Amino acid sequence: MELIKNKIYRVQIIDYTADGTGVAKLDGRAIFVPRTAVGDQCDIRITKVTKNVAFGRIEQIIVPSKYRIEPACEHAGQCGGCCFQHISYEEELRAKEKKVRDALTRIGGLDGAVLRGIVGAPSTVHYRNKAQYPVGLDREGSVVTGFYRQRSHDIVPNEACLIQSQTADCIARLVREWMQQNGVQPYDETKNTGLVRHIYVRTGESSGECQLTLVVTNKKLPALDALVQTLREQISGLTGVLLNVNKRTDNVILGDRTMAVWGEVLLEDRLCGNSFLLSPQAFYQVNHAQTERLYACALEYAKLTGQETVIDLYCGAGTITLALAKQARRVIGVEIVPQAIENATENASRNGISNAEFICADAGQAAAMLAERGEKPEVLTVDPPRKGLDQNAIDAIVCMAPPRVVYISCDPATLARDLKEFTAQGYQVEQATAFDLFPRTHHVEAVIMMTYCGSDKKNRS
């Protein structure tokens, strides 16, 4: 069948893509339809046709899926944040578990049985401890905050996001009011004018602390004292108001310079029994409750006895590293962000942990350096960004040949790609568990345990 743009077709949704888009098929050709649920029978209008696939949008739902629900968020389908507001949480978990299993089998060439299942979140609302709101103007010239529409930089105004903390939403409102009252202009990326680019709020789930970082183009802001006073009066637990200067013209949110206007530069929180001080630049998982479950699984997979040397690549502020240190002989954490390494070193000291060493370097370079200096870790853990590991990092890890590797991933596709390379170089994937740290979005995490099955000479020489 030749699909025609703008023509309406009746289809049934049979699957989801990796980004949560519904998939239908007509005569074997895949059609991608956003905001649909498996089981939906609907009329769709074709919006784009390529050689192999087509794209469409819903015109009318004829028979709704049994998994379809009424979105709790009034902005569902507008902003680019949540793609699963219209389906039940049980169906969302099923889709995410399938996403991980499909990646492991289709990309990684693994047996899908290695995946033990998925651990759902105890709550799907207000779970994020980190909010970064872009700031702009609406058509009437009023200051708005919200989130970008999918595949654009158009801000969809949102004053009460269901996945952000209510504290963050309240702080964003107070900043908007201050900007409006004092004529503080949002940054306009098309003209490269204005002052405030983003409102960045981080909260401590266990500590009750919260911190505002205004990302600005210039540190000289009018009536800044008035903002600080208002925030101190109305926000319980506020410990710092910071300015981060970013004059870049790309999509990077934070600049290199951060200074305190009032209070502390570092935010405190507790995770897995340890206390952490966090700079705005330090990586810290956004879902506190699920992170503790995720790290517990990583420790289970590490199988530490107290005698091991452990290397932790992409260690951030040391959250996993310090949890490992309590069960290992010594740990070495590696992170490329200098502020994070400073945080990690201080965090080890404040928790009385003396068997942790931290290195500021790229993961691949550090792994090569550690291999060159003769480090032979019994366990190695990695928690890379979405792009996964580069070949240099994998080669250096294999050179050290740790008997056990625990891989924490936030992208099933790059995880599976890396696992395929590890298995080609002598590793075997033993177990995997998926974790939903980002309810209502398409993102999903996974923890993998691998063991080395290559030559014993290579492993311990």
One Martini backbone bead per residue (centre of mass of N, CA, C, O) as a GRO file, in nm:
protein
  461
    1MET     BB    1   0.095   0.037   0.024
    2GLU     BB    2   0.044   0.375  -0.052
    3LEU     BB    3   0.124   0.633   0.132
    4ILE     BB    4  -0.053   0.940   0.209
    5LYS     BB    5  -0.034   1.251   0.261
    6ASN     BB    6  -0.314   1.347   0.472
    7LYS     BB    7  -0.424   1.077   0.500
    8ILE     BB    8  -0.666   0.852   0.627
    9TYR     BB    9  -0.616   0.589   0.873
   10ARG     BB   10  -0.671   0.265   1.000
   11VAL     BB   11  -0.541   0.158   1.322
   12GLN     BB   12  -0.313  -0.042   1.527
   13ILE     BB   13  -0.151  -0.055   1.823
   14ILE     BB   14   0.157  -0.268   1.896
   15ASP     BB   15   0.379  -0.049   1.995
   16TYR     BB   16   0.702   0.084   2.097
   17THR     BB   17   0.934   0.300   2.111
   18ALA     BB   18   1.206   0.420   2.279
   19ASP     BB   19   1.032   0.714   2.308
   20GLY     BB   20   0.704   0.616   2.325
   21THR     BB   21   0.602   0.563   2.053
   22GLY     BB   22   0.369   0.457   1.857
   23VAL     BB   23   0.293   0.144   1.672
   24ALA     BB   24   0.216   0.076   1.337
   25LYS     BB   25   0.071  -0.134   1.064
   26LEU     BB   26   0.098  -0.128   0.695
   27ASP     BB   27   0.197  -0.358   0.497
   28GLY     BB   28   0.472  -0.358   0.691
   29ARG     BB   29   0.458  -0.059   0.766
   30ALA     BB   30   0.574   0.176   0.970
   31ILE     BB   31   0.391   0.373   1.219
   32PHE     BB   32   0.427   0.682   1.389
   33VAL     BB   33   0.237   0.754   1.703
   34PRO     BB   34   0.174   0.976   1.916
   35ARG     BB   35  -0.004   0.925   2.205
   36THR     BB   36  -0.020   0.612   2.228
   37ALA     BB   37  -0.164   0.278   2.273
   38VAL     BB   38  -0.169  -0.033   2.320
   39GLY     BB   39  -0.478  -0.109   2.137
   40ASP     BB   40  -0.534   0.115   1.969
   41GLN     BB   41  -0.808   0.235   1.771
   42CYS     BB   42  -0.733   0.447   1.486
   43ASP     BB   43  -0.736   0.755   1.335
   44ILE     BB   44  -0.494   0.867   1.096
   45ARG     BB   45  -0.264   1.118   0.997
   46ILE     BB   46  -0.043   1.169   0.757
   47THR     BB   47   0.275   1.361   0.783
   48LYS     BB   48   0.494   1.135   0.688
   49VAL     BB   49   0.705   1.001   0.414
   50THR     BB   50   0.912   0.733   0.364
   51LYS     BB   51   1.061   0.461   0.242
   52ASN     BB   52   1.003   0.282   0.533
   53VAL     BB   53   0.832   0.510   0.680
   54ALA     BB   54   0.586   0.662   0.903
   55PHE     BB   55   0.383   0.950   1.004
   56GLY     BB   56   0.147   1.036   1.272
   57ARG     BB   57  -0.187   1.143   1.378
   58ILE     BB   58  -0.447   1.185   1.569
   59GLU     BB   59  -0.802   1.201   1.500
   60GLN     BB   60  -0.932   0.916   1.616
   61ILE     BB   61  -1.070   0.720   1.869
   62ILE     BB   62  -1.237   0.423   1.849
   63VAL     BB   63  -1.058   0.218   2.038
   64PRO     BB   64  -0.951   0.201   2.339
   65SER     BB   65  -0.723   0.118   2.538
   66LYS     BB   66  -0.685  -0.052   2.842
   67TYR     BB   67  -0.428   0.151   2.914
   68ARG     BB   68  -0.589   0.399   2.902
   69ILE     BB   69  -0.572   0.734   3.033
   70GLU     BB   70  -0.615   1.018   3.207
   71PRO     BB   71  -0.438   1.281   3.220
   72ALA     BB   72  -0.307   1.466   3.491
   73CYS     BB   73  -0.179   1.651   3.280
   74GLU     BB   74  -0.246   1.945   3.098
   75HIS     BB   75   0.042   1.914   2.917
   76ALA     BB   76  -0.007   1.673   2.771
   77GLY     BB   77   0.145   1.671   2.449
   78GLN     BB   78   0.334   1.939   2.461
   79CYS     BB   79   0.561   1.872   2.616
   80GLY     BB   80   0.891   1.697   2.627
   81GLY     BB   81   0.878   1.514   2.887
   82CYS     BB   82   0.611   1.341   2.881
   83CYS     BB   83   0.486   1.016   2.726
   84PHE     BB   84   0.301   0.846   2.976
   85GLN     BB   85   0.026   0.990   3.081
   86HIS     BB   86  -0.190   0.791   2.901
   87ILE     BB   87  -0.090   0.551   3.083
   88SER     BB   88  -0.041   0.307   3.271
   89TYR     BB   89   0.202   0.208   3.485
   90GLU     BB   90   0.209  -0.089   3.408
   91GLU     BB   91   0.254  -0.035   3.104
   92GLU     BB   92   0.511   0.126   3.131
   93LEU     BB   93   0.681  -0.102   3.255
   94ARG     BB   94   0.649  -0.297   3.025
   95ALA     BB   95   0.782  -0.115   2.810
   96LYS     BB   96   1.058  -0.084   2.956
   97GLU     BB   97   1.135  -0.378   2.978
   98LYS     BB   98   1.125  -0.430   2.673
   99LYS     BB   99   1.339  -0.226   2.593
  100VAL     BB  100   1.572  -0.368   2.735
  101ARG     BB  101   1.542  -0.653   2.615
  102ASP     BB  102   1.565  -0.573   2.317
  103ALA     BB  103   1.849  -0.455   2.336
  104LEU     BB  104   1.996  -0.710   2.440
  105THR     BB  105   1.913  -0.888   2.189
  106ARG     BB  106   1.943  -0.707   1.924
  107ILE     BB  107   2.223  -0.564   2.001
  108GLY     BB  108   2.377  -0.770   2.213
  109GLY     BB  109   2.308  -1.085   2.175
  110LEU     BB  110   2.123  -1.178   2.409
  111ASP     BB  111   1.965  -1.325   2.664
  112GLY     BB  112   1.663  -1.218   2.797
  113ALA     BB  113   1.690  -1.380   3.080
  114VAL     BB  114   1.890  -1.182   3.232
  115LEU     BB  115   1.633  -1.031   3.290
  116ARG     BB  116   1.457  -0.996   3.599
  117GLY     BB  117   1.337  -0.704   3.559
  118ILE     BB  118   1.131  -0.444   3.711
  119VAL     BB  119   1.156  -0.146   3.913
  120GLY     BB  120   0.931   0.034   4.055
  121ALA     BB  121   0.793   0.318   4.166
  122PRO     BB  122   0.639   0.452   4.451
  123SER     BB  123   0.634   0.720   4.266
  124THR     BB  124   0.503   0.947   3.993
  125VAL     BB  125   0.532   1.204   4.182
  126HIS     BB  126   0.748   1.440   4.283
  127TYR     BB  127   1.060   1.297   4.237
  128ARG     BB  128   1.232   1.538   4.172
  129ASN     BB  129   1.553   1.703   4.277
  130LYS     BB  130   1.563   1.836   3.977
  131ALA     BB  131   1.536   2.170   3.828
  132GLN     BB  132   1.512   2.305   3.477
  133TYR     BB  133   1.407   2.623   3.383
  134PRO     BB  134   1.308   2.783   3.131
  135VAL     BB  135   1.310   3.128   3.013
  136GLY     BB  136   1.037   3.358   2.919
  137LEU     BB  137   0.799   3.492   2.684
  138ASP     BB  138   0.502   3.586   2.612
  139ARG     BB  139   0.283   3.760   2.407
  140GLU     BB  140   0.239   3.974   2.660
  141GLY     BB  141   0.532   3.982   2.826
  142SER     BB  142   0.542   3.751   3.020
  143VAL     BB  143   0.680   3.559   3.249
  144VAL     BB  144   0.808   3.225   3.179
  145THR     BB  145   0.782   2.879   3.269
  146GLY     BB  146   0.914   2.543   3.173
  147PHE     BB  147   0.904   2.349   2.872
  148TYR     BB  148   1.002   2.200   2.599
  149ARG     BB  149   0.910   2.136   2.312
  150GLN     BB  150   0.933   1.900   2.105
  151ARG     BB  151   1.194   1.968   1.906
  152SER     BB  152   1.242   2.247   2.073
  153HIS     BB  153   1.244   2.609   2.204
  154ASP     BB  154   0.956   2.602   2.302
  155ILE     BB  155   0.772   2.724   2.563
  156VAL     BB  156   0.583   2.548   2.800
  157PRO     BB  157   0.386   2.652   3.023
  158ASN     BB  158   0.462   2.568   3.383
  159GLU     BB  159   0.344   2.578   3.732
  160ALA     BB  160   0.274   2.239   3.772
  161CYS     BB  161   0.471   1.987   3.793
  162LEU     BB  162   0.434   1.639   3.851
  163ILE     BB  163   0.766   1.566   3.871
  164GLN     BB  164   0.824   1.793   4.036
  165SER     BB  165   0.884   1.974   4.288
  166GLN     BB  166   0.703   2.195   4.475
  167THR     BB  167   0.938   2.375   4.551
  168ALA     BB  168   1.035   2.442   4.266
  169ASP     BB  169   0.772   2.575   4.170
  170CYS     BB  170   0.773   2.798   4.383
  171ILE     BB  171   1.043   2.929   4.308
  172ALA     BB  172   0.971   2.993   4.015
  173ARG     BB  173   0.742   3.188   4.084
  174LEU     BB  174   0.912   3.396   4.247
  175VAL     BB  175   1.101   3.466   4.012
  176ARG     BB  176   0.893   3.567   3.813
  177GLU     BB  177   0.785   3.797   3.990
  178TRP     BB  178   1.054   3.945   4.018
  179MET     BB  179   1.101   3.996   3.718
  180GLN     BB  180   0.840   4.154   3.663
  181GLN     BB  181   0.878   4.382   3.885
  182ASN     BB  182   1.206   4.444   3.773
  183GLY     BB  183   1.271   4.396   3.463
  184VAL     BB  184   1.375   4.103   3.416
  185GLN     BB  185   1.519   3.952   3.149
  186PRO     BB  186   1.507   3.713   2.944
  187TYR     BB  187   1.660   3.504   2.748
  188ASP     BB  188   1.747   3.547   2.394
  189GLU     BB  189   1.869   3.327   2.158
  190THR     BB  190   1.817   3.494   1.888
  191LYS     BB  191   1.956   3.778   2.017
  192ASN     BB  192   2.140   3.768   2.268
  193THR     BB  193   1.944   3.853   2.513
  194GLY     BB  194   1.948   3.905   2.841
  195LEU     BB  195   1.967   3.730   3.168
  196VAL     BB  196   1.766   3.479   3.212
  197ARG     BB  197   1.778   3.133   3.144
  198HIS     BB  198   1.769   2.967   3.429
  199ILE     BB  199   1.600   2.760   3.670
  200TYR     BB  200   1.778   2.606   3.945
  201VAL     BB  201   1.664   2.324   4.137
  202ARG     BB  202   1.767   2.180   4.450
  203THR     BB  203   1.688   1.887   4.647
  204GLY     BB  204   1.664   1.733   4.973
  205GLU     BB  205   1.505   1.459   5.071
  206SER     BB  206   1.643   1.414   5.362
  207SER     BB  207   1.726   1.716   5.458
  208GLY     BB  208   1.530   1.960   5.331
  209GLU     BB  209   1.693   2.100   5.131
  210CYS     BB  210   1.751   2.405   4.928
  211GLN     BB  211   1.839   2.534   4.588
  212LEU     BB  212   1.933   2.829   4.403
  213THR     BB  213   2.004   2.865   4.047
  214LEU     BB  214   2.097   3.128   3.848
  215VAL     BB  215   2.104   3.149   3.502
  216VAL     BB  216   2.331   3.383   3.358
  217THR     BB  217   2.488   3.656   3.170
  218ASN     BB  218   2.487   3.838   3.441
  219LYS     BB  219   2.566   3.926   3.775
  220LYS     BB  220   2.402   4.191   3.721
  221LEU     BB  221   2.120   4.240   3.926
  222PRO     BB  222   1.823   4.354   4.001
  223ALA     BB  223   1.696   4.316   4.312
  224LEU     BB  224   1.836   4.066   4.461
  225ASP     BB  225   1.767   4.109   4.761
  226ALA     BB  226   1.461   4.073   4.727
  227LEU     BB  227   1.469   3.779   4.644
  228VAL     BB  228   1.609   3.664   4.891
  229GLN     BB  229   1.402   3.753   5.098
  230THR     BB  230   1.158   3.605   4.983
  231LEU     BB  231   1.276   3.319   4.994
  232ARG     BB  232   1.338   3.313   5.303
  233GLU     BB  233   1.033   3.357   5.386
  234GLN     BB  234   0.893   3.109   5.187
  235ILE     BB  235   1.140   2.894   5.205
  236SER     BB  236   1.184   2.599   5.330
  237GLY     BB  237   1.531   2.507   5.350
  238LEU     BB  238   1.694   2.733   5.254
  239THR     BB  239   2.066   2.760   5.176
  240GLY     BB  240   2.076   2.889   4.868
  241VAL     BB  241   2.191   3.160   4.646
  242LEU     BB  242   2.278   3.143   4.302
  243LEU     BB  243   2.524   3.214   4.045
  244ASN     BB  244   2.534   3.139   3.691
  245VAL     BB  245   2.761   3.197   3.433
  246ASN     BB  246   2.626   3.214   3.087
  247LYS     BB  247   2.763   3.297   2.747
  248ARG     BB  248   2.663   3.095   2.574
  249THR     BB  249   2.517   2.963   2.243
  250ASP     BB  250   2.425   2.698   2.343
  251ASN     BB  251   2.277   2.410   2.530
  252VAL     BB  252   2.428   2.471   2.775
  253ILE     BB  253   2.338   2.547   3.092
  254LEU     BB  254   2.611   2.557   3.241
  255GLY     BB  255   2.858   2.729   3.360
  256ASP     BB  256   3.177   2.783   3.518
  257ARG     BB  257   3.041   3.004   3.711
  258THR     BB  258   2.993   3.007   4.073
  259MET     BB  259   2.792   3.203   4.310
  260ALA     BB  260   2.718   3.346   4.613
  261VAL     BB  261   2.462   3.549   4.743
  262TRP     BB  262   2.344   3.329   4.950
  263GLY     BB  263   2.492   3.120   5.147
  264GLU     BB  264   2.538   2.807   5.018
  265VAL     BB  265   2.696   2.619   4.765
  266LEU     BB  266   2.615   2.362   4.922
  267LEU     BB  267   2.433   2.064   4.926
  268GLU     BB  268   2.252   1.853   5.144
  269ASP     BB  269   2.255   1.486   5.160
  270ARG     BB  270   2.108   1.152   5.183
  271LEU     BB  271   2.271   0.830   5.089
  272CYS     BB  272   2.311   0.521   5.188
  273GLY     BB  273   2.412   0.651   5.482
  274ASN     BB  274   2.521   0.914   5.345
  275SER     BB  275   2.681   1.225   5.330
  276PHE     BB  276   2.619   1.508   5.101
  277LEU     BB  277   2.796   1.738   4.900
  278LEU     BB  278   2.658   1.968   4.649
  279SER     BB  279   2.704   2.083   4.350
  280PRO     BB  280   2.554   2.191   4.069
  281GLN     BB  281   2.754   2.003   3.882
  282ALA     BB  282   2.686   1.755   4.026
  283PHE     BB  283   2.615   1.434   4.016
  284TYR     BB  284   2.263   1.335   4.078
  285GLN     BB  285   2.016   1.158   4.135
  286VAL     BB  286   1.663   1.239   4.100
  287ASN     BB  287   1.573   0.958   4.250
  288HIS     BB  288   1.598   0.865   4.565
  289ALA     BB  289   1.447   0.595   4.613
  290GLN     BB  290   1.556   0.449   4.351
  291THR     BB  291   1.859   0.481   4.403
  292GLU     BB  292   1.876   0.296   4.649
  293ARG     BB  293   1.792   0.045   4.487
  294LEU     BB  294   2.005   0.053   4.268
  295TYR     BB  295   2.258   0.040   4.458
  296ALA     BB  296   2.183  -0.224   4.595
  297CYS     BB  297   2.216  -0.389   4.336
  298ALA     BB  298   2.511  -0.319   4.278
  299LEU     BB  299   2.615  -0.446   4.543
  300GLU     BB  300   2.512  -0.727   4.489
  301TYR     BB  301   2.680  -0.765   4.222
  302ALA     BB  302   2.968  -0.717   4.354
  303LYS     BB  303   3.033  -0.911   4.593
  304LEU     BB  304   3.144  -0.815   4.868
  305THR     BB  305   3.402  -0.888   5.145
  306GLY     BB  306   3.654  -0.662   5.208
  307GLN     BB  307   3.911  -0.741   4.987
  308GLU     BB  308   3.867  -0.530   4.768
  309THR     BB  309   3.931  -0.372   4.463
  310VAL     BB  310   3.775  -0.066   4.347
  311ILE     BB  311   3.644   0.070   4.044
  312ASP     BB  312   3.488   0.403   3.979
  313LEU     BB  313   3.328   0.512   3.707
  314TYR     BB  314   3.164   0.790   3.714
  315CYS     BB  315   3.129   0.910   4.034
  316GLY     BB  316   3.101   1.194   4.093
  317ALA     BB  317   3.028   1.259   4.439
  318GLY     BB  318   3.043   0.941   4.552
  319THR     BB  319   2.792   0.759   4.598
  320ILE     BB  320   2.895   0.474   4.516
  321THR     BB  321   3.180   0.469   4.631
  322LEU     BB  322   3.098   0.485   4.939
  323ALA     BB  323   2.930   0.228   4.939
  324LEU     BB  324   3.168   0.044   4.857
  325ALA     BB  325   3.375   0.116   5.087
  326LYS     BB  326   3.211  -0.039   5.318
  327GLN     BB  327   3.280  -0.336   5.143
  328ALA     BB  328   3.585  -0.264   5.097
  329ARG     BB  329   3.919  -0.207   5.097
  330ARG     BB  330   3.921  -0.033   4.815
  331VAL     BB  331   3.873   0.283   4.635
  332ILE     BB  332   3.832   0.423   4.292
  333GLY     BB  333   3.750   0.739   4.175
  334VAL     BB  334   3.605   0.867   3.860
  335GLU     BB  335   3.616   1.213   3.726
  336ILE     BB  336   3.591   1.505   3.512
  337VAL     BB  337   3.464   1.685   3.733
  338PRO     BB  338   3.606   1.888   3.959
  339GLN     BB  339   3.370   1.948   4.158
  340ALA     BB  340   3.303   1.649   4.210
  341ILE     BB  341   3.577   1.570   4.332
  342GLU     BB  342   3.561   1.763   4.564
  343ASN     BB  343   3.304   1.644   4.681
  344ALA     BB  344   3.404   1.350   4.717
  345THR     BB  345   3.635   1.410   4.913
  346GLU     BB  346   3.458   1.547   5.129
  347ASN     BB  347   3.258   1.308   5.165
  348ALA     BB  348   3.458   1.107   5.276
  349SER     BB  349   3.540   1.273   5.526
  350ARG     BB  350   3.247   1.324   5.653
  351ASN     BB  351   3.218   0.982   5.664
  352GLY     BB  352   3.494   0.840   5.750
  353ILE     BB  353   3.645   0.774   5.470
  354SER     BB  354   3.981   0.621   5.393
  355ASN     BB  355   3.940   0.406   5.123
  356ALA     BB  356   3.933   0.666   4.923
  357GLU     BB  357   3.999   0.749   4.581
  358PHE     BB  358   4.049   1.042   4.364
  359ILE     BB  359   4.003   1.111   4.004
  360CYS     BB  360   4.070   1.360   3.757
  361ALA     BB  361   3.919   1.218   3.467
  362ASP     BB  362   3.889   1.046   3.208
  363ALA     BB  363   3.786   0.730   3.190
  364GLY     BB  364   3.982   0.620   2.977
  365GLN     BB  365   4.244   0.747   3.088
  366ALA     BB  366   4.223   0.633   3.376
  367ALA     BB  367   4.213   0.335   3.303
  368ALA     BB  368   4.489   0.335   3.165
  369MET     BB  369   4.652   0.439   3.407
  370LEU     BB  370   4.573   0.210   3.603
  371ALA     BB  371   4.685  -0.016   3.427
  372GLU     BB  372   4.979   0.094   3.418
  373ARG     BB  373   5.005   0.086   3.749
  374GLY     BB  374   4.872  -0.214   3.819
  375GLU     BB  375   4.579  -0.236   3.850
  376LYS     BB  376   4.370  -0.510   4.015
  377PRO     BB  377   4.057  -0.534   4.010
  378GLU     BB  378   3.783  -0.718   4.120
  379VAL     BB  379   3.609  -0.450   4.079
  380LEU     BB  380   3.395  -0.276   3.834
  381THR     BB  381   3.241   0.044   3.793
  382VAL     BB  382   2.973   0.190   3.587
  383ASP     BB  383   2.825   0.542   3.511
  384PRO     BB  384   2.736   0.654   3.237
  385PRO     BB  385   2.629   0.823   3.004
  386ARG     BB  386   2.426   0.783   2.731
  387LYS     BB  387   2.679   0.720   2.536
  388GLY     BB  388   2.862   0.568   2.706
  389LEU     BB  389   3.131   0.389   2.608
  390ASP     BB  390   3.434   0.401   2.495
  391GLN     BB  391   3.681   0.219   2.354
  392ASN     BB  392   3.905   0.301   2.553
  393ALA     BB  393   3.760   0.212   2.810
  394ILE     BB  394   3.713  -0.082   2.738
  395ASP     BB  395   4.010  -0.159   2.687
  396ALA     BB  396   4.111  -0.084   2.973
  397ILE     BB  397   3.931  -0.276   3.129
  398VAL     BB  398   4.027  -0.537   2.987
  399CYS     BB  399   4.322  -0.506   3.071
  400MET     BB  400   4.249  -0.544   3.381
  401ALA     BB  401   4.041  -0.776   3.421
  402PRO     BB  402   3.795  -0.786   3.594
  403PRO     BB  403   3.595  -1.031   3.724
  404ARG     BB  404   3.396  -0.775   3.786
  405VAL     BB  405   3.115  -0.602   3.628
  406VAL     BB  406   2.933  -0.296   3.691
  407TYR     BB  407   2.655  -0.172   3.501
  408ILE     BB  408   2.526   0.155   3.477
  409SER     BB  409   2.227   0.253   3.298
  410CYS     BB  410   2.045   0.513   3.080
  411ASP     BB  411   2.090   0.330   2.799
  412PRO     BB  412   2.011   0.048   2.633
  413ALA     BB  413   2.164   0.079   2.362
  414THR     BB  414   2.454   0.143   2.470
  415LEU     BB  415   2.471  -0.093   2.653
  416ALA     BB  416   2.445  -0.320   2.440
  417ARG     BB  417   2.687  -0.236   2.274
  418ASP     BB  418   2.896  -0.275   2.507
  419LEU     BB  419   2.833  -0.573   2.574
  420LYS     BB  420   2.921  -0.687   2.303
  421GLU     BB  421   3.220  -0.607   2.345
  422PHE     BB  422   3.271  -0.758   2.607
  423THR     BB  423   3.201  -1.044   2.502
  424ALA     BB  424   3.429  -1.036   2.280
  425GLN     BB  425   3.648  -0.996   2.546
  426GLY     BB  426   3.543  -1.225   2.785
  427TYR     BB  427   3.250  -1.162   2.872
  428GLN     BB  428   2.968  -1.229   3.098
  429VAL     BB  429   2.631  -1.209   3.127
  430GLU     BB  430   2.436  -1.270   3.417
  431GLN     BB  431   2.277  -0.994   3.508
  432ALA     BB  432   1.958  -0.805   3.518
  433THR     BB  433   1.815  -0.475   3.610
  434ALA     BB  434   1.543  -0.273   3.607
  435PHE     BB  435   1.482   0.093   3.645
  436ASP     BB  436   1.243   0.341   3.753
  437LEU     BB  437   1.347   0.687   3.765
  438PHE     BB  438   1.127   0.805   3.520
  439PRO     BB  439   0.833   0.866   3.544
  440ARG     BB  440   0.654   0.933   3.233
  441THR     BB  441   0.901   0.858   3.085
  442HIS     BB  442   1.133   0.684   2.864
  443HIS     BB  443   1.323   0.640   3.083
  444VAL     BB  444   1.585   0.391   3.174
  445GLU     BB  445   1.733   0.169   3.395
  446ALA     BB  446   2.038  -0.039   3.448
  447VAL     BB  447   2.175  -0.346   3.585
  448ILE     BB  448   2.496  -0.506   3.539
  449MET     BB  449   2.648  -0.839   3.543
  450MET     BB  450   2.990  -0.927   3.501
  451THR     BB  451   3.215  -1.185   3.386
  452TYR     BB  452   3.525  -1.328   3.358
  453CYS     BB  453   3.623  -1.577   3.080
  454GLY     BB  454   3.905  -1.565   3.026
  455SER     BB  455   4.218  -1.565   3.073
  456ASP     BB  456   4.397  -1.599   3.361
  457LYS     BB  457   4.655  -1.455   3.276
  458LYS     BB  458   4.523  -1.188   3.199
  459ASN     BB  459   4.373  -1.133   3.472
  460ARG     BB  460   4.660  -1.160   3.674
  461SER     BB  461   4.929  -1.032   3.525
   0.00000   0.00000   0.00000
